[in-house]
Every structure is written in structure tokens, then in C-alpha cells.
């Protein structure tokens, strides 16, 4: 038998994925997925897609997420049966919560083997539960099942991760690679067999590649600017849609998180708490600082002061979203829309109040940084200052993305990404690798690949260290700079409730905080990077970091470069304290 049934099924699956717009695929080695692996390497040989091979399913799934996140193209991650499938769960959760079309294509044993004690056999059907938007099992209807999964994953309103489970019976491989190629060529030469079957072209970074654009899920909200109005912009899926909404709200004061489009009237978030203070007075002058209505664009997740505002029942909250996700944590949302129409004019003095709040926040950050030694906030400020038009930025979770907001991000001309769906620290290196490769492909005309700058904490970096494990036969990012802010542990907890002085140490001297929150690490970053063949530099001050970043930009170092910024955890506490004192309502 030149081409067994298992391989014929795999070839149809891969062919249909390509017809549905797949341009990149990620595969992990295994025996049961041999038919899919061979079908994929043949498709790459024929120039139909780009194949990326990784040996760890968790990092591979986040690589698929990064590749898909940049422009919205569907990306499958293919693996063998058993726990290999379960390792995709973190990326699946993030993809669905962020509406990113990741397709988990898992090989399986025949159904009759489940529950028999057969090796490497678990019940894979429905393994991702409610964390996928579709879960299908292929029998003799491979194209239909692939279409079902792609339709769900690419839906512009409810899309996300989808699961395609494929039971394969032996034999799993062809008698020869020639037989494989002939069968694949025969399929590729056939005309489209299903709707929406033509490959989707690469899209510009501000316009995700999606299925046919359906009407938006919600109607239009009328925003009367005669009320004191504030915009809160968070993470979005469709950047072009978000840009259009933000343009409509261009004259409205806006607190924008780093992953949102850059607003025309930015308000620095450091002093956002002043918007809850009601009335502020100085001499004979007084002004209302609390907005009467807030327009939420996308999904904000970062600032506690913003959360308090959104919980204020005296403020009318309008959420504007292009997907099924509606941010309504406190149940205080009065209206949900997908577009806005602006009427009226700002009350006298409102713009001045918002500008004053913004100026105070920016001044507080500058003064705090000038009065303290090298901290994570300093490092992020240096990175932000180094970003230039055409860069892509990937920001890690926890303290890092909050420091990015303090540093004034987002910026026009810099496409900024972060995994804010579930907001975990996992998979950040792999996500950045995927984004860097997609970013470079969008700008093939440049002499040097455009730069992607990823910034993350030490724990985030170590959590996804396997993302640096890229084999010698594999594509690598052409220009990825990773800045690791190393404060020797979990610095964010210093500024949260567990960091209270009363909770740090038991009376007998046993460490509580440092053991289970601070979690100090003692790792030789240089040795780690050397082991993965990654260029490494170290910076012990803001000046060192700025020089290292500039040198990287000027030298044109190819591949992946890591700069370790060694910062003080204690200094970050001082930075927060100084900012809080400066912006406290008076």
C-alpha cells in the first residue's frame, strides 16, 4: 500500500487547512501524528506553507499563538496523543480569551482503544472543554470537520482556539516519500471543494485576517460629550476596528493600556485615582474630577484606580467591543455597543482637568525615577524611550506591562502585543518569537528585518525558557531583542497585599513572604543563553541598558539577543511609594 488511509486523511486535513488560509503550522514530533507530520513537511517542500518544529508542546502552542496573534491568520499546532495534547491548555485558554485563531490538531488512537490500558492513550475528545470555540473529531469527513473548526476559530465575533482530534489506525506511514508526494500533488491540484477555501493573503498588522466580516455584534452608542467623559482603552482583537472607534473619540481624554491604539488625547494612568476624588480645590479654584460617563474600548485589565471608577454606580459606563467579550466586572455597564457616534461638546474646563491629571501622573513618575536607583520601572522606561516607528513590542505580564503604561505606552507606529486574555506569565518568549517572525514577513522589502522588542520579568523569562530551544534546521527570528528585567523573583507582590510588613516574617524568624511570594531565583542568565546559542548582554544601570539597546540596533545583530537588566526589587517599592504620595488627592 503506497498511501495508507491514515496518510490520506492527514493529507486531506493539511490540504484543507491551507485552503482555509493557513500559512504557518507548528508541529511536535511523535509517532501517532506521523501522517500529519509527513503531510506538513511535504506541503512545506511544495511551497504551500511554512513549517515550524518544536519539541515541547506547551511552547509550541504559544509559538502558534504568537504567529496567529500578529495578523489574525489561523495557525495549527499538531502533536501526538496523550499528555502532549494537554500541554496545549495554557495557550488554548489565552487564544480563546483573546479571540486568536489557534487550531489544535491532535493525533489520537482509534476510539476503541480508549480505556483499555493502551499505551499513550487518554480520552482526548472534548479535553479542552469550554476553553475552545469548537471541538471536532475526524472520521471519514476530514474536510468538513476542518471547515467546522476553521469557521468557529475565524469567526470575527466569537472566534478563538478550536480542537480537531484525529484518530489514526496503523499503518501510519507510506511505503516511500515518492508515494507521499504523488498523493499530496494530486490533492493540491484539485479545485476548491468547500466555501471560503482560498488561502487568505497576509494582512497588514493593523487589520487581522479573519473570515468574512459579519455585522458587528452590537449597535451604535451615542456619546454626548456634554457630560464629563473619559475613555478607557484596553486590549482588542481587531486593531483596525479599534483605531476607527478611537478616531471617532479622538478629542476625548483617554487612559489607554499599552496594547490599545495610541489615543489623540492620552491621560497618564499614574494619577487615575484622582478621577475618583470628586471635587478638588486650590485657593478659589475648584473643579469636578469625576467623569459622568466612561466609554470602555476593548478589555482593560491593568489599573486598580480604573477598576474603582468602573465600579462607581454614579458613572454611566458604555462598553464598546467588536467581539462577544463584554467587560462588565462589577455589573455596572449601562450600554454595550460596537461603534459610537459623538455629539455635543465637553463641559467647560473638563479637558483642562484631564490634562492636569495627566501631567501630574507623568511628573510623579519622572520624579520617582529620578529619586531612586535602577528598578524595573527604570528599565521599562529606557526600553520605551528606545522604541521607534516600525518596531513591534511584546510586553510580559505582571509588573512589566504596568511599568509600560507608566512609561507612556502605547506609541503611534509601534505595534504592541501582550497576552492579556488570561494575563498569565507563561509562553511569553514563544509568543514573542511568533510575533517577531510574522512581523519580519510583513516587511520583506526592508534591507534589515524590522525589530521586535520583548520585555519581561525574570520569572516570566524562566517560565518559558524552552521557547529559546529552536533547532538548527528551524527558522529563527531575524531581529528579536529580549530585555529581561531581573529583580530576583516576584517583584509585583512587593506592591500588593502579601507584601505588607506584617506578613513578611513569622515571629520565630521563618520567612513567609520571601519563600512563597518573593520566590528568589539564583540563575546564571549568561550561561543559559550560551547554552541555547543566544547572544547575551548585561546592564546594571539605566545608562548601561540604553547603550546596550542602542548598540544592538546599530550593530544589526541577527537572530535573538537577550539583555539582562539587573534591577533592585526594593527600589521598585520606593518608586511606587513616591508616585502614590505625589498623586494622592489633597
Backbone torsions as a table, in degrees:
resi	resn	phi	psi	omega
1	UNK	NA	114.7	-178.1
2	UNK	-69.8	-40.6	-175.9
3	UNK	-134.1	97.3	-177.2
4	UNK	-64.7	164.2	-177.8
5	UNK	-56.6	-39.0	-178.8
6	UNK	-60.9	-41.5	-179.8
7	UNK	-71.2	-37.8	177.6
8	UNK	-60.6	-41.1	177.1
9	UNK	-63.8	-45.3	-179.8
10	UNK	-61.5	-41.0	179.4
11	UNK	-63.6	-39.3	177.8
12	UNK	-66.1	-39.3	178.7
13	UNK	-62.3	-49.6	-178.2
14	UNK	-64.5	-42.6	178.6
15	UNK	-59.6	-43.0	-178.7
16	UNK	-70.8	-36.2	175.1
17	UNK	-59.0	-43.1	179.4
18	UNK	-64.8	-42.3	178.5
19	UNK	-63.0	-25.2	179.4
20	UNK	-91.8	9.9	172.1
21	UNK	108.1	3.1	179.4
22	UNK	-69.9	125.0	177.5
23	UNK	-115.2	-22.3	177.2
24	UNK	-129.4	144.2	174.5
25	UNK	-139.1	146.7	179.3
26	UNK	-117.2	131.9	-179.1
27	UNK	-131.0	144.7	173.6
28	UNK	-113.1	141.2	-175.6
29	UNK	-67.6	146.1	178.0
30	UNK	-177.4	167.2	-178.8
31	UNK	-84.5	-49.7	-174.2
32	UNK	-66.1	-26.5	177.8
33	UNK	-92.6	16.1	178.7
34	UNK	-52.4	-43.4	179.9
35	UNK	-59.8	-42.5	179.6
36	UNK	-68.4	-40.9	-180.0
37	UNK	-61.4	-44.2	179.9
38	UNK	-68.0	-39.3	178.1
39	UNK	-62.8	-37.0	-179.5
40	UNK	-71.2	-43.4	-178.7
41	UNK	-67.7	-31.5	174.6
42	UNK	-68.6	-40.0	178.5
43	UNK	-63.6	-38.4	176.8
44	UNK	-67.4	-41.3	179.6
45	UNK	-59.5	-33.5	179.9
46	UNK	-84.5	0.4	178.4
47	UNK	77.8	22.0	-176.5
48	UNK	-93.3	-20.9	176.6
49	UNK	-157.9	173.5	174.8
50	UNK	-108.0	129.2	-177.3
51	UNK	-107.2	136.0	177.7
52	UNK	-123.4	125.6	-177.4
53	UNK	-109.0	129.5	176.5
54	UNK	-133.7	155.2	-176.1
55	UNK	-101.1	-2.0	-178.5
56	UNK	-125.7	116.7	-174.8
57	UNK	-62.9	-32.7	-178.7
58	UNK	-65.9	-49.7	179.0
59	UNK	-68.6	-33.9	178.7
60	UNK	-62.4	-40.5	179.9
61	UNK	-65.8	-37.6	177.3
62	UNK	-72.5	-29.5	172.2
63	UNK	-61.6	-45.2	176.7
64	UNK	-59.4	-40.7	178.0
65	UNK	-60.1	-46.2	-179.9
66	UNK	-63.8	-42.1	178.2
67	UNK	-61.3	-41.1	-178.5
68	UNK	-77.2	-31.1	-173.8
69	UNK	-66.9	-31.5	-173.2
70	UNK	-64.0	-48.5	-176.4
71	UNK	-130.2	6.2	175.6
72	UNK	83.1	7.3	176.7
73	UNK	-72.0	144.2	178.9
74	UNK	-70.9	138.4	179.4
75	UNK	-133.2	122.4	176.8
76	UNK	-89.5	148.4	170.7
77	UNK	-118.4	123.9	-171.6
78	UNK	-115.8	134.8	-178.8
79	UNK	-149.7	173.3	179.1
80	UNK	-82.1	-172.7	-175.3
81	UNK	-85.5	168.1	174.6
82	UNK	90.7	-145.1	-176.4
83	UNK	-65.3	-17.0	175.7
84	UNK	-54.7	-37.6	-179.5
85	UNK	-69.4	-44.8	-177.4
86	UNK	-61.3	-28.3	-179.6
87	UNK	-65.5	-13.4	179.0
88	UNK	-84.0	-7.6	-172.5
89	UNK	-54.8	-48.2	-178.3
90	UNK	-57.2	-44.7	179.9
91	UNK	-68.2	-34.9	177.4
92	UNK	-62.4	-45.7	178.5
93	UNK	-58.9	-48.1	-179.3
94	UNK	-62.8	-42.8	-178.0
95	UNK	-62.4	-44.7	-178.5
96	UNK	-68.9	-41.3	179.4
97	UNK	-69.0	-22.3	178.5
98	UNK	-101.5	-0.1	-179.1
99	UNK	59.2	45.6	178.4
100	UNK	-106.0	129.0	-173.2
101	UNK	-79.6	82.2	173.5
102	UNK	-99.9	132.1	-179.2
103	UNK	-111.8	113.8	175.8
104	UNK	-87.8	114.1	179.4
105	UNK	-111.2	103.5	-173.4
106	UNK	-106.6	131.5	170.8
107	UNK	-76.5	150.8	-176.4
108	UNK	-142.8	159.8	168.5
109	UNK	-74.8	159.3	172.9
110	UNK	-54.8	145.9	-172.9
111	UNK	-56.0	-33.1	-177.1
112	UNK	-65.8	-15.4	-179.1
113	UNK	-87.3	-14.8	-178.9
114	UNK	-68.0	130.4	178.8
115	UNK	84.4	5.7	-179.0
116	UNK	-98.8	-5.2	-174.6
117	UNK	88.9	9.3	178.9
118	UNK	-63.2	147.3	-176.3
119	UNK	-62.5	140.6	174.1
120	UNK	52.3	41.9	-177.1
121	UNK	-126.8	119.5	174.3
122	UNK	-128.9	171.8	176.5
123	UNK	-82.7	100.0	-174.1
124	UNK	-90.3	-20.0	-177.4
125	UNK	-66.1	124.7	179.9
126	UNK	73.5	17.7	-174.3
127	UNK	-62.0	-27.7	-177.0
128	UNK	-92.0	-3.1	174.2
129	UNK	53.5	-133.6	-176.6
130	UNK	-78.1	1.4	-177.6
131	UNK	-87.2	1.7	171.9
132	UNK	-120.7	156.0	179.6
133	UNK	-90.1	-10.3	174.3
134	UNK	-159.4	146.6	176.4
135	UNK	-140.2	115.5	-175.6
136	UNK	-128.6	154.1	174.8
137	UNK	-119.9	130.1	-177.6
138	UNK	-85.8	133.0	170.7
139	UNK	-119.2	-100.4	176.2
140	UNK	-107.5	17.2	-175.0
141	UNK	-122.7	50.3	-170.1
142	UNK	-57.7	-46.9	-176.5
143	UNK	-64.7	-42.3	179.9
144	UNK	-62.6	-42.3	-178.3
145	UNK	-69.0	-38.3	176.0
146	UNK	-63.0	-42.7	177.8
147	UNK	-61.4	-41.4	179.9
148	UNK	-60.7	-44.7	179.7
149	UNK	-67.3	-42.6	-179.5
150	UNK	-66.5	-40.4	177.7
151	UNK	-57.1	-44.8	-178.4
152	UNK	-69.4	-44.3	-176.9
153	UNK	-66.1	-35.6	-175.1
154	UNK	-92.8	0.0	179.3
155	UNK	-57.3	125.6	-174.8
156	UNK	-68.4	-12.7	-177.5
157	UNK	-106.8	-42.6	-174.2
158	UNK	-118.1	9.3	-172.7
159	UNK	-63.5	170.4	-178.5
160	UNK	166.1	-150.8	179.6
161	UNK	-77.2	144.5	175.9
162	UNK	-132.7	153.4	-175.5
163	UNK	-118.7	126.4	174.1
164	UNK	-116.2	111.3	-179.5
165	UNK	-100.6	131.5	-172.7
166	UNK	-127.7	100.8	175.0
167	UNK	-71.4	129.6	178.7
168	UNK	-119.2	128.7	172.1
169	UNK	-97.8	149.6	177.5
170	UNK	-70.4	151.9	3.7
171	UNK	-76.5	153.0	-173.6
172	UNK	-105.6	-15.2	-173.9
173	UNK	-127.2	157.2	179.2
174	UNK	-78.0	171.1	176.7
175	UNK	-73.3	-24.3	179.1
176	UNK	-158.2	161.2	176.1
177	UNK	-69.8	-26.4	175.8
178	UNK	-62.8	-40.8	178.0
179	UNK	-63.2	-39.8	176.6
180	UNK	-59.8	-48.7	-176.3
181	UNK	-64.1	-42.2	-180.0
182	UNK	-62.3	-43.4	179.7
183	UNK	-65.5	-40.6	179.6
184	UNK	-66.8	-41.1	179.5
185	UNK	-63.9	-36.8	178.8
186	UNK	-63.2	-43.3	178.6
187	UNK	-66.5	-43.8	-176.6
188	UNK	-64.4	-28.3	-178.0
189	UNK	-79.6	-13.3	-179.7
190	UNK	-74.8	150.3	178.4
191	UNK	-71.8	171.2	178.7
192	UNK	-57.5	137.2	-178.3
193	UNK	-108.4	-11.5	-176.1
194	UNK	-139.8	169.4	177.5
195	UNK	-63.9	153.6	175.1
196	UNK	51.5	44.0	-169.8
197	UNK	-96.7	-7.0	-179.1
198	UNK	-78.6	141.0	177.7
199	UNK	-57.6	140.9	178.2
200	UNK	-86.9	137.6	-179.2
201	UNK	-76.1	158.2	178.3
202	UNK	-61.3	138.1	-176.4
203	UNK	-105.8	153.0	172.8
204	UNK	-62.0	157.4	-170.0
205	UNK	-62.9	-21.3	-179.3
206	UNK	-96.0	6.0	179.1
207	UNK	-134.0	96.2	-178.6
208	UNK	-58.4	147.0	173.5
209	UNK	-82.0	118.1	-178.0
210	UNK	-133.4	179.2	172.2
211	UNK	-69.4	-179.5	179.6
212	UNK	-52.9	130.6	-175.9
213	UNK	-67.6	113.4	174.9
214	UNK	-84.8	167.1	172.5
215	UNK	-55.7	145.8	179.3
216	UNK	-63.4	153.7	-170.7
217	UNK	-69.3	-20.5	-175.5
218	UNK	-130.9	168.8	-176.4
219	UNK	-85.2	-155.7	-177.9
220	UNK	-107.1	135.2	176.9
221	UNK	-102.3	138.8	174.2
222	UNK	-94.9	120.6	-177.7
223	UNK	-104.9	111.4	179.4
224	UNK	-86.9	107.7	-177.9
225	UNK	-73.5	-3.1	173.5
226	UNK	-65.0	-18.7	172.1
227	UNK	-92.1	148.2	176.6
228	UNK	-61.0	114.0	-169.6
229	UNK	-120.7	136.1	177.0
230	UNK	-129.5	138.4	175.4
231	UNK	-103.4	136.0	172.1
232	UNK	-116.5	117.3	-177.4
233	UNK	-112.5	127.8	-179.8
234	UNK	-120.8	-152.8	-177.7
235	UNK	-72.4	144.5	-179.3
236	UNK	-134.3	163.7	176.4
237	UNK	-95.2	-49.5	-177.3
238	UNK	-99.5	101.7	-174.6
239	UNK	-68.2	-32.2	178.4
240	UNK	-67.4	-41.7	176.1
241	UNK	-60.7	-46.3	-178.4
242	UNK	-62.7	-38.9	178.8
243	UNK	-62.1	-40.0	179.7
244	UNK	-64.9	-41.0	178.4
245	UNK	-65.8	-44.6	-179.6
246	UNK	-64.2	-34.5	177.3
247	UNK	-65.1	-37.3	177.5
248	UNK	-65.0	-30.4	-178.9
249	UNK	-101.7	25.7	-169.1
250	UNK	-58.1	-34.0	-175.7
251	UNK	-91.2	5.6	-176.0
252	UNK	-96.5	131.1	176.4
253	UNK	-54.3	133.4	-170.3
254	UNK	-135.9	126.5	166.9
255	UNK	-92.8	109.7	-176.2
256	UNK	-111.0	129.0	173.5
257	UNK	-72.6	159.9	-173.3
258	UNK	-57.1	-26.3	-177.4
259	UNK	-89.6	-2.4	178.8
260	UNK	-84.1	161.7	170.8
261	UNK	-60.9	147.2	-179.3
262	UNK	-67.3	128.5	-178.4
263	UNK	-83.0	160.7	175.9
264	UNK	-79.0	-27.2	-179.6
265	UNK	-125.1	76.9	-176.7
266	UNK	-74.1	141.9	173.6
267	UNK	-117.6	123.4	-177.6
268	UNK	-65.1	132.5	-174.7
269	UNK	-74.6	-15.6	-173.7
270	UNK	-61.0	-29.4	-178.8
271	UNK	-106.8	21.0	-176.7
272	UNK	-59.7	-26.1	179.4
273	UNK	-61.1	-24.1	179.5
274	UNK	-65.8	-22.4	178.3
275	UNK	-69.7	-14.2	177.4
276	UNK	-95.7	-0.6	-172.1
277	UNK	-84.6	-7.2	174.8
278	UNK	83.8	-89.6	-176.4
279	UNK	-125.9	127.0	176.0
280	UNK	-113.4	146.0	-176.9
281	UNK	-133.7	147.0	173.4
282	UNK	-146.9	107.7	-174.7
283	UNK	64.2	-127.3	-179.9
284	UNK	-86.6	-5.4	-175.9
285	UNK	-95.4	136.4	174.6
286	UNK	-142.2	153.1	-178.2
287	UNK	-151.7	145.0	173.6
288	UNK	-76.4	129.1	178.6
289	UNK	-107.8	-12.7	-178.1
290	UNK	-86.7	124.9	178.5
291	UNK	-67.2	153.3	175.1
292	UNK	-89.6	-24.2	175.8
293	UNK	-147.2	148.4	178.6
294	UNK	-125.5	133.6	173.9
295	UNK	-105.9	116.5	179.5
296	UNK	-96.4	121.0	176.6
297	UNK	-106.4	118.1	-178.2
298	UNK	77.9	-141.9	-173.2
299	UNK	-131.5	98.2	176.0
300	UNK	-79.6	142.6	-176.4
301	UNK	-139.0	-2.0	-164.0
302	UNK	-95.0	-47.3	-161.2
303	UNK	-103.3	126.7	178.6
304	UNK	-64.5	-36.2	178.8
305	UNK	-62.9	-36.0	176.5
306	UNK	-67.9	-41.5	178.1
307	UNK	-59.7	-39.4	178.0
308	UNK	-64.9	-39.3	177.2
309	UNK	-62.1	-45.2	-177.9
310	UNK	-67.5	-20.0	178.2
311	UNK	-87.9	-7.2	-178.1
312	UNK	-73.9	114.1	-176.0
313	UNK	-71.4	-11.0	176.9
314	UNK	-83.9	-8.0	-179.6
315	UNK	-103.8	129.9	175.9
316	UNK	-79.2	124.3	-176.7
317	UNK	-111.2	125.3	175.7
318	UNK	-115.4	123.8	178.0
319	UNK	-100.9	129.0	178.3
320	UNK	-114.2	118.6	-175.4
321	UNK	-143.4	147.7	177.9
322	UNK	-99.2	-1.2	-177.7
323	UNK	-123.9	-174.2	178.6
324	UNK	-77.2	-9.6	-178.9
325	UNK	-80.5	121.2	178.7
326	UNK	-119.9	120.6	179.3
327	UNK	-79.5	109.0	-177.9
328	UNK	-149.0	60.3	-172.2
329	UNK	-61.3	-40.0	-175.4
330	UNK	-100.8	3.0	-178.8
331	UNK	71.0	24.5	-172.8
332	UNK	-103.9	8.9	-176.4
333	UNK	-78.8	127.9	-179.0
334	UNK	-90.5	-28.8	-175.5
335	UNK	-152.7	143.6	175.7
336	UNK	-120.0	133.0	-177.4
337	UNK	-142.7	169.0	174.1
338	UNK	-118.3	-6.0	174.1
339	UNK	-150.6	165.8	-177.8
340	UNK	-133.7	154.1	171.6
341	UNK	-129.2	127.7	-174.4
342	UNK	-99.9	134.6	174.6
343	UNK	-131.3	163.4	173.9
344	UNK	75.5	-177.1	-179.7
345	UNK	-130.3	154.9	-179.4
346	UNK	-60.6	143.7	172.3
347	UNK	-59.1	150.1	-179.8
348	UNK	-55.6	128.4	175.7
349	UNK	89.4	-13.1	-176.0
350	UNK	-63.9	-44.4	179.3
351	UNK	-62.7	-37.8	179.0
352	UNK	-66.3	-39.4	177.3
353	UNK	-60.8	-47.0	-178.3
354	UNK	-64.9	-38.9	178.3
355	UNK	-65.7	-38.7	179.0
356	UNK	-65.5	-40.9	176.7
357	UNK	-61.5	-44.9	-179.8
358	UNK	-62.6	-45.3	-179.8
359	UNK	-61.8	-39.2	179.3
360	UNK	-64.7	-41.9	178.5
361	UNK	-62.5	-46.3	179.5
362	UNK	-63.7	-40.4	179.0
363	UNK	-65.3	-39.2	179.4
364	UNK	-62.0	-41.6	179.2
365	UNK	-66.7	-45.7	179.8
366	UNK	-59.1	-46.5	-178.2
367	UNK	-65.1	-39.6	-179.8
368	UNK	-65.5	-41.3	179.2
369	UNK	-67.3	-37.7	179.4
370	UNK	-69.2	-24.8	-175.3
371	UNK	-95.6	1.8	-174.4
372	UNK	-131.4	167.0	178.5
373	UNK	-87.8	-178.6	-171.6
374	UNK	-59.2	115.7	178.6
375	UNK	-130.5	177.7	176.4
376	UNK	-59.7	-34.9	178.5
377	UNK	-64.4	-39.7	176.1
378	UNK	-62.6	-45.9	-177.2
379	UNK	-60.9	-44.3	-179.8
380	UNK	-65.6	-37.4	178.0
381	UNK	-62.6	-39.7	178.2
382	UNK	-64.1	-45.1	179.2
383	UNK	-61.3	-46.1	-179.5
384	UNK	-59.0	-41.4	179.3
385	UNK	-64.2	-25.8	-176.5
386	UNK	-85.3	-14.7	-176.7
387	UNK	-68.0	143.2	-179.0
388	UNK	-134.9	166.1	-178.5
389	UNK	-55.3	131.7	-179.6
390	UNK	97.5	-11.2	176.3
391	UNK	-74.0	155.6	163.6
392	UNK	-111.5	143.3	179.6
393	UNK	-124.4	137.8	175.5
394	UNK	-121.2	120.9	-173.2
395	UNK	-111.8	128.0	178.6
396	UNK	-72.3	168.6	-176.9
397	UNK	-80.0	-174.5	174.8
398	UNK	69.2	-132.8	-176.0
399	UNK	-65.1	-31.9	-169.8
400	UNK	-61.0	-47.8	-177.0
401	UNK	-70.9	-28.5	175.7
402	UNK	-70.5	-37.2	175.2
403	UNK	-67.6	-31.8	176.3
404	UNK	-63.6	-38.8	176.9
405	UNK	-64.8	-41.6	177.5
406	UNK	-63.2	-30.0	-178.7
407	UNK	-79.9	2.0	174.8
408	UNK	98.1	0.5	177.6
409	UNK	-70.7	148.3	15.5
410	UNK	-88.0	162.1	178.7
411	UNK	-119.9	144.6	171.6
412	UNK	-61.2	139.8	176.3
413	UNK	85.6	-5.8	178.1
414	UNK	-116.7	113.4	177.5
415	UNK	-79.1	116.0	-173.2
416	UNK	-111.1	133.2	-177.0
417	UNK	-127.7	150.1	173.6
418	UNK	-159.9	150.3	177.1
419	UNK	-84.8	85.2	-176.5
420	UNK	-101.9	4.7	177.3
421	UNK	-60.7	-64.6	175.1
422	UNK	-103.3	-5.4	173.6
423	UNK	58.0	35.9	176.7
424	UNK	-87.0	165.7	177.4
425	UNK	-87.5	-10.5	-172.6
426	UNK	-72.9	149.6	171.7
427	UNK	73.4	15.3	-172.2
428	UNK	-71.6	-40.5	177.2
429	UNK	-61.7	-47.5	-177.6
430	UNK	-64.0	-39.9	175.8
431	UNK	-60.1	-43.8	-179.8
432	UNK	-64.3	-38.8	177.8
433	UNK	-61.1	-45.4	178.8
434	UNK	-62.4	-44.9	179.2
435	UNK	-63.9	-41.3	-179.6
436	UNK	-61.7	-41.1	-179.8
437	UNK	-69.4	-40.7	177.0
438	UNK	-65.8	-40.1	179.6
439	UNK	-60.9	-42.4	-179.7
440	UNK	-65.5	-39.1	-178.3
441	UNK	-67.7	-28.0	179.0
442	UNK	-71.9	-13.6	-175.8
443	UNK	-130.8	51.3	-178.1
444	UNK	-65.1	-19.9	-176.2
445	UNK	-76.4	-12.5	-178.4
446	UNK	-76.7	146.9	178.0
447	UNK	-63.0	-41.5	177.3
448	UNK	-118.3	140.7	-179.6
449	UNK	-57.2	139.9	178.6
450	UNK	-63.0	153.8	-173.8
451	UNK	-86.1	137.6	166.9
452	UNK	-114.6	125.8	-179.5
453	UNK	-112.1	118.1	177.0
454	UNK	-107.8	135.5	179.9
455	UNK	-126.5	131.3	-177.8
456	UNK	-157.0	160.9	176.3
457	UNK	-78.1	170.8	-177.3
458	UNK	-64.3	-40.9	-180.0
459	UNK	-66.8	-38.9	176.8
460	UNK	-62.1	-43.3	179.3
461	UNK	-62.6	-48.8	-177.5
462	UNK	-67.7	-31.3	-178.8
463	UNK	-62.4	-31.4	-177.7
464	UNK	-119.6	35.1	-177.6
465	UNK	-57.3	-31.1	178.5
466	UNK	-61.2	-16.9	176.8
467	UNK	-64.6	-19.1	176.3
468	UNK	-84.2	-9.0	-176.8
469	UNK	-83.3	83.5	-178.3
470	UNK	-113.3	119.7	-173.8
471	UNK	-65.4	161.2	-176.6
472	UNK	-66.6	-17.2	179.3
473	UNK	-93.3	0.3	-171.5
474	UNK	-101.5	154.1	171.5
475	UNK	-64.5	143.1	176.7
476	UNK	-123.7	155.1	174.1
477	UNK	-58.1	140.6	-177.9
478	UNK	-84.2	-24.1	-175.2
479	UNK	-157.1	72.6	-179.8
480	UNK	-115.2	119.6	175.6
481	UNK	-106.9	123.2	178.4
482	UNK	-111.3	118.7	175.4
483	UNK	-101.0	117.6	-179.8
484	UNK	-101.0	115.2	178.4
485	UNK	-88.3	102.3	-171.5
486	UNK	-99.8	102.0	174.3
487	UNK	-109.9	23.3	174.4
488	UNK	58.0	47.3	175.0
489	UNK	136.9	-158.1	-174.5
490	UNK	-89.5	81.8	-174.3
491	UNK	-65.2	-28.8	-175.2
492	UNK	-62.9	-29.0	-177.4
493	UNK	-69.6	-18.4	175.6
494	UNK	-61.1	-29.2	-175.6
495	UNK	-101.2	2.1	179.1
496	UNK	-108.6	177.8	-175.2
497	UNK	-55.5	-38.6	178.5
498	UNK	-62.1	-18.3	-179.9
499	UNK	-82.7	2.5	178.6
500	UNK	-56.7	142.6	-178.1
501	UNK	-58.5	-33.3	-178.1
502	UNK	-72.2	-12.9	-176.2
503	UNK	-110.4	9.9	-172.3
504	UNK	-86.0	-38.9	-172.9
505	UNK	-143.8	136.6	173.6
506	UNK	-69.1	161.6	-178.6
507	UNK	-62.7	-24.0	178.2
508	UNK	-86.1	5.7	177.3
509	UNK	93.4	-3.4	179.1
510	UNK	-68.3	129.2	-179.2
511	UNK	-72.7	128.6	174.2
512	UNK	-102.9	-61.8	-176.3
513	UNK	-58.2	-52.0	-172.4
514	UNK	-65.5	-32.0	-176.8
515	UNK	-72.0	-46.4	-170.6
516	UNK	-109.9	-9.2	176.2
517	UNK	-118.2	-51.7	179.5
518	UNK	-63.1	-36.3	178.2
519	UNK	36.5	65.1	-176.8
520	UNK	-60.9	143.8	177.8
521	UNK	-119.2	148.9	179.0
522	UNK	-133.8	83.1	-172.6
523	UNK	-124.1	138.5	176.2
524	UNK	-85.1	94.9	-176.9
525	UNK	-62.2	-37.2	-179.6
526	UNK	-61.4	-44.0	-180.0
527	UNK	-66.0	-40.0	178.0
528	UNK	-60.1	-48.9	-178.8
529	UNK	-63.1	-40.1	178.7
530	UNK	-61.1	-38.9	179.4
531	UNK	-63.4	-30.2	179.2
532	UNK	-95.5	3.5	-179.5
533	UNK	70.1	32.6	-177.3
534	UNK	-107.2	133.4	177.7
535	UNK	-63.6	137.4	-174.4
536	UNK	-131.9	140.0	171.3
537	UNK	-136.7	160.1	178.8
538	UNK	-126.6	146.8	177.8
539	UNK	-134.0	129.8	-178.9
540	UNK	-111.3	7.4	179.1
541	UNK	-157.2	163.1	175.6
542	UNK	-56.5	-39.3	179.8
543	UNK	-64.4	-44.9	177.6
544	UNK	-57.6	-43.4	-177.4
545	UNK	-66.2	-44.6	179.3
546	UNK	-60.7	-41.7	179.4
547	UNK	-65.4	-43.0	-179.4
548	UNK	-62.8	-40.8	178.9
549	UNK	-67.0	-43.9	178.5
550	UNK	-63.1	-41.8	179.4
551	UNK	-62.2	-40.9	178.5
552	UNK	-61.5	-43.2	-179.1
553	UNK	-64.9	-39.9	-176.5
554	UNK	-78.4	-34.0	-176.5
555	UNK	-75.6	-22.2	-179.2
556	UNK	68.5	36.9	179.7
557	UNK	-60.7	127.1	-179.1
558	UNK	-86.1	163.7	176.0
559	UNK	77.8	-142.9	-177.1
560	UNK	-106.9	132.3	174.6
561	UNK	-124.4	134.7	177.5
562	UNK	-112.5	130.3	170.6
563	UNK	-114.9	119.1	177.1
564	UNK	-90.7	117.9	176.0
565	UNK	-98.9	108.1	-177.8
566	UNK	-85.9	109.9	-172.5
567	UNK	-120.7	170.6	-178.8
568	UNK	-100.6	128.4	175.8
569	UNK	-69.1	-38.1	-179.2
570	UNK	-64.1	-36.1	-179.8
571	UNK	-67.5	-30.2	177.8
572	UNK	-65.6	-35.6	176.6
573	UNK	-62.3	-43.6	178.6
574	UNK	-62.3	-40.5	178.0
575	UNK	-58.5	-47.7	-179.1
576	UNK	-63.0	-41.5	-179.3
577	UNK	-64.2	-42.2	-179.5
578	UNK	-66.9	-40.4	178.0
579	UNK	-64.5	-45.5	-179.0
580	UNK	-60.1	-40.3	-180.0
581	UNK	-66.3	-37.1	-177.4
582	UNK	-69.3	-38.2	-173.2
583	UNK	-98.9	5.0	179.8
584	UNK	-62.3	135.1	177.9
585	UNK	-58.1	141.3	-179.6
586	UNK	-119.6	NA	NA
